[in-house]
Amino acid sequence: MSEFYFDVNAWEKDVAERKEQEEQEGKKRKRPTKTDLERFKEQKRLKKIAKTAWLRT
């Protein structure tokens, strides 16, 4: 029924092509390093402080 509204075959073909392309490139999701995690935490802390700065004035 969904084939009536959507081109399912083209979508499946596109998904397969993307998977093949990713496998050929060897790209995998890169895990963040410890320094990255610390930097992200610090950015989050600073953002939270900036949001609530009006409370401390």
Buried (B, 14 or more C-beta within 10 A) or exposed (E): EEEEEEEEEEEEEEEEEEEEEEEEEEEEEEEEEEEEEEEEEEEEEEEEEEEEEEEEE
